[in-house]
Amino acid sequence: MPQRVVCQQCGCVLYEGAEIKPPDEILHQHNGKCPGCGKKLSLIPINVEVKPVK
């Protein structure tokens, strides 16, 4: 199942791929900030949506 992680504030795609990655790995990959808007990323998911791939 593919995974897509986006910034809640600006919609920037932080990760997209077939491999499921934990939040801390994605956060570390971007040095704790969204590359699109600079918002501080959190390890605790605040708003999670699960949608089927079309």
N, C-alpha and C positions, 0 to 999 in steps of 0.2 A: 504494500500500500504506500503510495507516494506521500511525502510530507512537505508542507509549505508553511513557513513561519514568516509572518509579516509584522511590521511595526504597527501598533494600534493607532499611533498618532498620524503618521504620514503614509502608511501603506507600503513602504519600502520592503521588498522581499529580502529577508535576512537569511533564509535557507530554503532551498527547494531541491528535493531529490528522492530517490527510491529508498534510501537508507534512513531509518528512524534515528534521529540524533537527540540526545538529551538537552534540555534547556541550557545547562551550564557550559556545554561544549559550544553551542551557538553563541552564547554570550561572550565566551572567551575569544572566539573567532573574530568578534567585532570590538574587542577591548571594552566591553560593557556599555557601548553607546551605539545608537542607530546611525549608520553611515549616511542616511538620507536627511535626518532632521536633528541629530545630536541628542535625542532623548535618552536618558539613562535607562538601560534595559534591566529588567527584574528577573530573578530566578523563579519567582512565584508567578505562574500564569494567572493573569487577572481576567482576561476575556478569551475563552477558548471556543472556537467553532469547529465542528467536524462536519465536512461536506463531502459528498461523493464526487469522484472525478468524472467529468463529462467526456 
